[in-house]
């Protein structure tokens, strides 16, 4: 049995969290001692080089967050007032916040009912003469239809950004997440598959965009400027040696983390099998899903919404997260002019959001933790089933495969 985390409630199952070993601790200690004077920037440079090699791109820039990576990407692309940037309506607010930092207008596109990522058909509808960029988000470890998005971007002559914050290790047709757009952005927040505590990375194959990013991230100074001759007002977006050192250790262990995430997902898939109208993260042909979060969505034949399911899980010691709310529904964004038509247009995003949650996916989980969470969830859904919904009314999604028998809920105290 997994021991409870320090400061956590006994036996409470966390929804997200990292795996930190002695390797990371030793690297961080070395960076704290030697990441200054002659050793300044050595860990950052190593982390950037190794991360670029892993993703399969020419350049990587270590940053404080994924939000700063998206901000720099948009700024380097010249996005500003009067421009529009198309974003998925289902994502964390950090995807869209930098659009507003720069005075541009976000246009909220609907999402695909199977992958939950931005829908190319909706993107095509949202394109206008003012569109400057499209941001695709690889949601919960899944990936966008990058072939179609790249085609739309080329035809419209607009820039493309891949928000891969949640998809480190995922790949599509043997191309790593983050490498499929003009610029990719990653998060190393403590909840992510690999972490530096806080932190992010920008990756690109475009040398011109790289040069612009490097200038903007250091207060508008040219790289290697020694005389503080700032040429414009920029930003302060750099990663510390200590963070980079932790990132190096985590990157070396990444496949171990990915195997664990996929193991967690496979257990949920097995123990939730046979629940009609219930779907988990999709893995279409050609996709390797890193399953940052194992996510479940149920249809209208279950008379319960996400807050109700989360409450039942919480009562049994199981933490969870809500499926993201549509951006256009958030109080912080609902008064933007482009939000109202999105609320009327984006039927898939609004349908998914109220009936989905992220299940415990932390790297510290053991198999019996996942089994307990799956059993409690299954009971919550089965007790809320009212009537089957016809196949024509259900969203097209990757239905959980059938199983010969159901799993009884064991006693957690006896587990």
C-alpha positions as CSV (number, residue, x, y, z in Angstrom):
1,X,0.0,0.0,0.0
2,X,1.2,3.5,-0.9
3,X,2.1,5.5,2.2
4,X,0.2,8.7,2.6
5,X,2.1,11.8,1.5
6,X,3.5,14.1,4.2
7,X,0.8,16.5,5.3
8,X,-1.9,14.7,3.3
9,X,-5.0,13.1,4.8
10,X,-4.4,9.4,5.5
11,X,-4.9,7.2,2.5
12,X,-6.1,10.1,0.4
13,X,-5.4,9.5,-3.3
14,X,-3.9,12.5,-5.1
15,X,-5.0,13.5,-8.6
16,X,-1.6,14.6,-9.8
17,X,2.0,14.7,-8.6
18,X,5.6,13.9,-9.6
19,X,8.2,11.2,-8.9
20,X,11.4,12.7,-7.5
21,X,14.4,10.4,-7.0
22,X,17.9,10.8,-5.4
23,X,19.2,11.6,-8.9
24,X,17.2,14.9,-9.1
25,X,18.1,15.8,-5.6
26,X,21.9,15.3,-6.3
27,X,21.7,17.3,-9.5
28,X,19.8,20.1,-7.8
29,X,22.4,20.2,-4.9
30,X,25.2,20.4,-7.5
31,X,23.5,23.2,-9.3
32,X,22.9,25.1,-6.0
33,X,26.7,24.9,-5.3
34,X,28.1,25.2,-8.8
35,X,25.5,27.0,-11.0
36,X,27.1,30.4,-10.5
37,X,30.4,32.1,-11.4
38,X,32.1,30.0,-14.1
39,X,29.3,27.5,-13.9
40,X,26.6,30.1,-14.7
41,X,24.1,28.8,-17.3
42,X,25.7,25.4,-17.8
43,X,22.7,23.5,-16.5
44,X,20.3,25.6,-18.5
45,X,22.3,25.0,-21.7
46,X,22.5,21.3,-21.1
47,X,18.8,21.0,-20.4
48,X,17.9,23.0,-23.5
49,X,20.2,20.8,-25.7
50,X,18.9,17.5,-24.3
51,X,15.3,18.6,-24.4
52,X,15.6,19.7,-28.0
53,X,17.1,16.4,-28.9
54,X,14.3,14.5,-27.2
55,X,11.6,16.5,-28.9
56,X,13.4,16.3,-32.3
57,X,13.8,20.1,-32.9
58,X,16.7,22.4,-33.5
59,X,16.2,24.8,-30.6
60,X,14.9,24.9,-27.1
61,X,14.7,27.8,-24.7
62,X,14.2,27.2,-20.9
63,X,11.7,29.5,-19.3
64,X,9.8,30.0,-16.1
65,X,6.5,28.6,-17.4
66,X,4.5,27.4,-20.4
67,X,2.5,30.6,-20.1
68,X,5.7,32.6,-20.7
69,X,6.5,30.3,-23.7
70,X,3.2,31.1,-25.3
71,X,3.6,34.8,-24.5
72,X,7.0,34.9,-26.1
73,X,5.8,32.8,-29.1
74,X,3.0,35.2,-29.8
75,X,5.2,38.3,-29.3
76,X,7.9,36.9,-31.6
77,X,5.2,36.4,-34.2
78,X,4.2,40.1,-34.0
79,X,0.7,39.5,-32.5
80,X,-0.8,42.7,-31.1
81,X,-3.9,44.9,-31.0
82,X,-6.2,44.3,-33.9
83,X,-5.1,40.7,-34.4
84,X,-7.1,37.6,-33.7
85,X,-5.8,34.3,-32.4
86,X,-7.8,31.2,-32.6
87,X,-7.8,29.0,-29.5
88,X,-9.8,25.9,-28.4
89,X,-12.7,26.7,-26.1
90,X,-11.6,23.7,-23.9
91,X,-8.2,24.3,-22.3
92,X,-6.6,25.9,-19.2
93,X,-6.8,29.7,-19.2
94,X,-3.0,30.0,-19.6
95,X,-3.4,29.2,-23.3
96,X,-5.4,32.3,-23.9
97,X,-4.1,34.7,-21.3
98,X,-1.0,35.7,-23.4
99,X,-3.3,36.6,-26.3
100,X,-4.9,39.2,-24.0
101,X,-1.5,40.3,-22.6
102,X,-0.6,41.5,-26.1
103,X,-3.9,43.2,-26.7
104,X,-5.1,40.7,-29.3
105,X,-8.6,39.1,-29.5
106,X,-9.1,35.4,-28.8
107,X,-11.5,33.5,-31.0
108,X,-12.8,30.4,-29.3
109,X,-13.1,27.3,-31.5
110,X,-15.1,24.2,-30.7
111,X,-13.3,20.9,-29.9
112,X,-13.4,17.4,-31.5
113,X,-15.8,15.1,-29.7
114,X,-13.3,12.2,-29.7
115,X,-9.9,13.8,-29.0
116,X,-11.3,16.8,-27.1
117,X,-8.7,18.9,-29.0
118,X,-9.4,21.9,-31.2
119,X,-11.6,20.9,-34.2
120,X,-10.2,21.8,-37.6
121,X,-13.7,22.4,-39.0
122,X,-14.4,24.9,-36.3
123,X,-11.0,26.6,-36.8
124,X,-11.8,26.9,-40.5
125,X,-15.1,28.6,-39.6
126,X,-13.3,31.0,-37.2
127,X,-10.6,32.1,-39.6
128,X,-10.8,35.8,-40.8
129,X,-8.7,38.4,-42.3
130,X,-7.6,39.4,-38.8
131,X,-6.3,36.0,-37.8
132,X,-2.6,36.1,-37.0
133,X,-2.1,32.7,-35.3
134,X,-3.8,29.4,-34.3
135,X,-3.0,27.7,-31.0
136,X,-3.7,24.0,-30.8
137,X,-3.6,22.3,-27.4
138,X,-2.6,18.7,-26.9
139,X,-5.2,18.1,-24.2
140,X,-4.6,15.7,-21.3
141,X,-1.9,13.9,-23.3
142,X,-3.9,13.6,-26.5
143,X,-2.9,15.4,-29.6
144,X,-4.6,17.6,-32.2
145,X,-5.1,16.8,-35.9
146,X,-1.9,18.6,-36.8
147,X,-2.0,17.6,-40.5
148,X,-5.2,19.5,-41.0
149,X,-4.2,22.4,-38.7
150,X,-1.0,22.9,-40.6
151,X,-2.9,22.8,-43.9
152,X,-5.3,25.5,-42.7
153,X,-2.4,27.6,-41.4
154,X,-0.5,27.4,-44.6
155,X,-3.6,28.2,-46.7
156,X,-4.5,31.2,-44.5
157,X,-0.8,32.3,-44.1
158,X,-1.0,32.4,-40.3
159,X,1.3,31.1,-37.6
160,X,0.7,27.9,-35.7
161,X,1.6,27.3,-32.0
162,X,1.5,23.9,-30.3
163,X,0.6,24.1,-26.6
164,X,2.0,20.8,-25.5
165,X,2.0,21.6,-21.8
166,X,0.1,18.4,-21.0
167,X,1.7,16.1,-23.6
168,X,5.4,15.7,-23.0
169,X,6.2,12.2,-24.4
170,X,3.1,11.9,-26.7
171,X,3.7,11.5,-30.4
172,X,1.8,11.5,-33.6
173,X,3.1,9.4,-36.6
174,X,6.5,9.2,-34.7
175,X,6.7,13.0,-34.3
176,X,6.9,14.2,-30.7
177,X,4.4,16.5,-29.2
178,X,5.8,20.1,-29.5
179,X,7.5,19.6,-32.8
180,X,4.4,19.9,-35.1
181,X,4.0,23.7,-35.3
182,X,6.1,26.8,-35.8
183,X,6.7,26.9,-32.0
184,X,5.9,24.4,-29.3
185,X,5.4,25.2,-25.6
186,X,5.8,22.9,-22.6
187,X,5.0,23.0,-18.9
188,X,7.1,21.6,-16.0
189,X,4.6,22.5,-13.3
190,X,4.6,20.1,-10.3
191,X,1.5,18.4,-11.6
192,X,3.0,17.5,-15.0
193,X,4.5,14.2,-16.1
194,X,8.0,15.7,-15.6
195,X,8.6,18.7,-13.4
196,X,11.1,21.4,-12.5
197,X,8.8,22.6,-9.7
198,X,7.7,25.5,-11.9
199,X,9.1,26.0,-15.4
200,X,8.6,25.7,-19.1
201,X,10.2,25.3,-22.5
202,X,9.8,26.8,-25.9
203,X,10.9,24.8,-28.9
204,X,11.2,25.6,-32.6
205,X,13.0,24.8,-35.8
206,X,12.7,28.4,-37.0
207,X,15.9,30.4,-36.6
208,X,14.3,33.8,-37.1
209,X,11.7,33.1,-34.5
210,X,14.4,31.8,-32.1
211,X,16.4,35.0,-32.5
212,X,13.3,37.1,-31.7
213,X,12.5,35.0,-28.7
214,X,16.0,35.2,-27.3
215,X,15.9,39.0,-27.5
216,X,12.5,39.4,-26.0
217,X,13.0,37.0,-23.1
218,X,15.9,39.0,-21.7
219,X,14.6,42.6,-21.5
220,X,15.0,43.3,-25.2
221,X,18.8,42.7,-25.1
222,X,20.6,40.9,-27.9
223,X,22.1,37.6,-26.9
224,X,25.6,38.0,-25.4
225,X,25.1,41.8,-25.0
226,X,27.6,42.8,-22.3
227,X,27.0,46.6,-22.2
228,X,23.3,46.5,-21.3
229,X,22.3,48.2,-24.5
230,X,18.6,47.2,-24.5
231,X,17.1,47.7,-27.9
232,X,13.5,47.5,-26.9
233,X,11.4,46.7,-23.8
234,X,11.1,43.0,-23.4
235,X,10.4,40.5,-20.6
236,X,12.3,38.7,-17.9
237,X,11.7,35.0,-18.7
238,X,14.7,32.8,-17.7
239,X,15.0,29.5,-15.9
240,X,17.3,29.0,-12.9
241,X,20.1,26.5,-12.7
242,X,18.4,24.6,-9.9
243,X,15.2,24.2,-12.0
244,X,17.2,23.1,-15.1
245,X,19.2,20.6,-13.0
246,X,15.9,19.0,-11.8
247,X,14.7,19.0,-15.4
248,X,17.8,17.1,-16.6
249,X,17.2,14.4,-14.0
250,X,13.5,14.2,-14.8
251,X,14.1,14.0,-18.6
252,X,16.5,11.1,-18.1
253,X,13.7,9.2,-16.4
254,X,10.8,10.3,-18.6
255,X,10.1,6.9,-20.3
256,X,9.7,5.4,-16.8
257,X,7.1,8.1,-16.1
258,X,5.3,7.5,-19.4
259,X,5.2,3.8,-18.7
260,X,3.6,4.5,-15.4
261,X,1.0,6.9,-16.8
262,X,0.0,4.4,-19.5
263,X,-0.2,1.6,-16.8
264,X,-2.6,3.8,-14.8
265,X,-4.7,4.5,-17.8
266,X,-4.8,0.8,-18.7
267,X,-6.1,-0.1,-15.3
268,X,-8.9,2.5,-15.5
269,X,-9.8,1.2,-18.9
270,X,-10.0,-2.4,-17.6
271,X,-12.0,-1.6,-14.5
272,X,-14.4,0.8,-16.1
273,X,-15.0,-1.5,-19.1
274,X,-18.6,-2.2,-20.1
275,X,-20.1,1.0,-18.9
276,X,-22.3,2.1,-21.8
277,X,-22.0,5.8,-22.7
278,X,-18.7,6.2,-20.8
279,X,-15.5,7.2,-22.6
280,X,-11.9,7.6,-21.7
281,X,-9.0,9.4,-23.5
282,X,-8.7,8.5,-27.2
283,X,-5.7,7.0,-28.8
284,X,-6.4,7.0,-32.6
285,X,-4.2,5.1,-35.0
286,X,-0.8,6.8,-35.2
287,X,-1.0,8.4,-31.8
288,X,1.1,7.5,-28.7
289,X,-0.9,9.1,-25.9
290,X,1.2,9.9,-22.8
291,X,-2.1,10.1,-20.7
292,X,-0.9,12.9,-18.5
293,X,-4.4,12.7,-17.0
294,X,-6.7,9.7,-17.3
295,X,-10.0,11.4,-18.1
296,X,-13.5,10.1,-18.1
297,X,-16.6,11.5,-19.8
298,X,-20.1,10.2,-19.6
299,X,-23.3,10.9,-21.6
300,X,-26.8,12.1,-20.7
301,X,-28.0,8.6,-19.7
302,X,-26.3,9.3,-16.3
303,X,-28.2,11.8,-14.2
304,X,-25.2,13.3,-12.6
305,X,-22.8,16.2,-13.4
306,X,-19.1,16.5,-12.7
307,X,-19.4,18.2,-9.4
308,X,-21.6,15.5,-8.1
309,X,-19.2,12.7,-9.1
310,X,-16.3,14.6,-7.7
311,X,-18.1,15.0,-4.4
312,X,-18.7,11.2,-4.2
313,X,-15.1,10.5,-4.9
314,X,-13.9,13.1,-2.4
315,X,-16.1,11.5,0.3
316,X,-14.2,8.2,-0.3
317,X,-10.8,9.8,-0.1
318,X,-10.2,10.3,-3.8
319,X,-9.1,13.6,-5.3
320,X,-10.1,14.5,-8.8
321,X,-10.2,17.5,-11.2
322,X,-13.1,18.8,-13.3
323,X,-12.9,18.6,-17.0
324,X,-11.9,22.1,-18.1
325,X,-14.7,24.6,-18.3
326,X,-15.1,26.3,-21.7
327,X,-13.0,29.4,-21.7
328,X,-15.9,31.4,-23.1
329,X,-17.9,30.6,-19.9
330,X,-15.3,31.8,-17.4
331,X,-16.2,35.0,-15.5
332,X,-12.7,36.4,-16.4
333,X,-13.4,36.0,-20.2
334,X,-17.2,36.0,-20.6
335,X,-17.4,39.7,-21.3
336,X,-15.0,39.5,-24.3
337,X,-17.0,40.2,-27.5
338,X,-16.0,36.9,-29.0
339,X,-17.2,34.8,-26.1
340,X,-20.9,35.2,-26.6
341,X,-21.0,33.7,-30.2
342,X,-18.7,30.9,-28.9
343,X,-21.2,30.1,-26.2
344,X,-23.9,29.7,-28.8
345,X,-21.6,27.9,-31.4
346,X,-19.4,25.5,-29.4
347,X,-21.9,22.7,-28.7
348,X,-19.3,20.0,-28.2
349,X,-17.2,21.9,-25.7
350,X,-20.2,22.8,-23.6
351,X,-21.5,19.2,-23.8
352,X,-18.3,17.6,-22.7
353,X,-17.4,20.0,-19.9
354,X,-20.3,19.2,-17.5
355,X,-19.9,15.5,-17.7
356,X,-16.2,14.9,-17.4
357,X,-13.5,14.7,-14.8
358,X,-9.8,13.9,-14.5
359,X,-9.1,10.8,-12.4
360,X,-6.2,10.3,-10.0
361,X,-3.1,10.0,-12.2
362,X,-0.2,10.9,-9.9
363,X,3.0,9.1,-10.4
364,X,3.0,7.9,-6.7
365,X,-0.1,5.8,-7.2
366,X,-0.1,2.0,-6.8
367,X,-2.4,-0.3,-8.7
368,X,-4.8,-0.7,-5.7
369,X,-5.2,3.1,-5.6
370,X,-6.4,3.1,-9.2
371,X,-8.7,0.1,-8.6
372,X,-10.3,1.9,-5.6
373,X,-10.8,5.1,-7.6
374,X,-12.3,3.1,-10.5
375,X,-14.6,1.1,-8.3
376,X,-16.0,4.2,-6.5
377,X,-16.5,6.0,-9.8
378,X,-18.2,3.0,-11.3
379,X,-20.6,2.8,-8.4
380,X,-21.3,6.6,-8.6
381,X,-22.2,6.3,-12.3
382,X,-24.2,3.1,-12.1
383,X,-26.3,4.5,-9.3
384,X,-27.1,7.6,-11.4
385,X,-28.0,5.7,-14.6
386,X,-31.5,6.7,-15.7
387,X,-32.0,5.5,-19.3
388,X,-30.0,4.6,-22.3
389,X,-29.4,7.3,-24.9
390,X,-29.6,6.3,-28.5
391,X,-26.4,5.9,-30.4
392,X,-27.5,8.8,-32.6
393,X,-27.6,11.1,-29.7
394,X,-24.3,10.2,-28.2
395,X,-21.1,12.1,-29.1
396,X,-18.8,10.1,-31.3
397,X,-16.1,9.0,-28.9
398,X,-13.7,6.2,-28.1
399,X,-16.0,3.9,-26.0
400,X,-14.4,2.0,-23.2
401,X,-14.0,-1.7,-24.4
402,X,-16.3,-4.3,-23.0
403,X,-15.4,-6.5,-20.0
404,X,-16.9,-9.9,-19.0
405,X,-17.6,-8.8,-15.4
406,X,-17.9,-5.8,-13.1
407,X,-15.6,-5.1,-10.3
408,X,-17.1,-4.9,-6.8
409,X,-16.0,-2.1,-4.5
410,X,-13.6,-3.3,-1.9
411,X,-13.5,-1.7,1.6
412,X,-10.8,1.0,1.5
413,X,-10.1,0.6,5.2
414,X,-9.5,-3.1,4.7
415,X,-7.3,-2.5,1.6
